[in-house]
Amino acid sequence: MKGNLNETKKIIGNGKSIMSERNKRKRRIGVVVNDKNEKTRKVSVKRTYRHPLYGRVIRSKSKIAVHDEKNMSRVGDMVEIIESRPLSKTKRWVLIKILSRNINVESIKQSL
């Protein structure tokens, strides 16, 4: 416990501002798959990585609950999200901006 307090003092003492720490939050790009809730969207984020032992490329995706304050995004939109403090039981991400609007919603629903 005492070590953590000293580390915090060092960070603040070295002249790093709180904003520089905030800018290190995770950012993801994904597609909105559900917009039925008020101020909440489900965003599908795809990720590819190599298996550590076998080297095979693995594709995975996860659905993330995202806070959309103005209810601007719709199903099929490509959006950028950023990590934030917990807003509810499942929401830890906030919508930053809509990168592109999608006209063809049916093809996205079939791919999921």
C-alpha positions in Angstrom: 0.0 0.0 0.0 2.8 2.4 0.9 4.6 1.7 -2.4 1.6 2.6 -4.4 1.3 5.9 -2.6 4.9 6.7 -3.4 4.5 5.8 -7.0 1.5 8.2 -7.3 3.6 11.0 -5.7 6.4 10.3 -8.3 4.0 10.5 -11.2 2.6 13.8 -10.0 6.0 15.1 -8.8 7.6 14.4 -12.3 5.3 17.0 -13.8 3.0 14.6 -15.7 -0.4 16.1 -15.9 -3.6 14.1 -15.3 -4.6 14.7 -19.0 -1.5 12.9 -20.2 -2.7 9.9 -18.2 -6.2 10.2 -19.6 -4.9 10.1 -23.1 -3.5 6.6 -22.6 -7.0 5.2 -22.5 -7.8 2.4 -24.9 -9.4 3.2 -28.2 -11.3 0.8 -30.5 -13.1 1.0 -33.8 -16.2 -1.1 -34.4 -19.6 -1.5 -35.9 -22.9 -0.7 -34.1 -25.0 -3.9 -34.0 -27.7 -2.8 -31.6 -29.3 0.6 -30.9 -32.5 -0.3 -29.2 -31.6 1.0 -25.7 -31.7 4.7 -24.7 -28.1 6.2 -24.7 -26.6 2.7 -25.0 -25.3 0.9 -28.1 -23.7 -2.5 -28.6 -20.6 -2.3 -30.7 -18.9 -5.3 -32.3 -15.1 -5.0 -32.2 -13.1 -7.4 -34.3 -9.5 -8.3 -33.4 -6.9 -10.5 -35.2 -3.8 -11.9 -33.5 -1.3 -14.7 -33.8 -1.5 -17.7 -31.5 1.5 -17.5 -29.2 2.6 -21.1 -29.8 1.3 -22.2 -33.2 1.4 -18.9 -35.0 -2.0 -19.3 -36.6 -4.0 -16.1 -37.2 -7.0 -16.0 -34.9 -10.0 -13.7 -35.5 -12.1 -12.9 -32.5 -14.8 -10.3 -31.9 -16.5 -9.0 -28.8 -19.7 -7.0 -28.2 -19.1 -3.9 -26.0 -21.8 -1.8 -24.4 -21.1 1.8 -25.3 -22.5 5.0 -23.9 -23.9 7.3 -26.7 -25.1 10.5 -24.9 -26.9 12.1 -27.9 -28.3 8.8 -29.5 -26.7 9.7 -32.8 -25.4 6.3 -33.9 -27.5 3.8 -35.7 -27.1 0.1 -36.6 -24.3 -0.4 -39.1 -22.4 2.8 -38.3 -18.6 2.5 -38.0 -17.7 4.2 -34.7 -14.7 5.1 -32.6 -15.0 4.3 -28.9 -12.7 5.1 -25.9 -12.4 3.5 -22.5 -13.9 5.4 -19.5 -14.9 5.0 -15.9 -17.7 2.5 -15.2 -21.0 4.2 -16.1 -23.2 1.2 -15.3 -22.9 -2.6 -14.6 -21.8 -3.3 -18.2 -20.8 0.1 -19.7 -17.1 1.1 -19.6 -16.8 2.7 -23.0 -18.0 6.0 -24.5 -18.7 6.8 -28.2 -16.3 9.5 -29.5 -17.3 9.9 -33.1 -19.1 8.3 -36.0 -16.5 7.4 -38.7 -19.0 6.4 -41.4 -22.7 5.8 -41.8 -23.9 2.5 -43.3 -26.7 2.3 -45.7 -26.9 -1.6 -46.0 -28.0 -2.8 -42.6 -29.2 -6.2 -43.7 -25.8 -7.5 -44.7 -24.4 -6.7 -41.2 -27.1 -8.6 -39.4 -26.5 -11.7 -41.6 -22.7 -11.6 -40.9 -23.3 -11.7 -37.1 
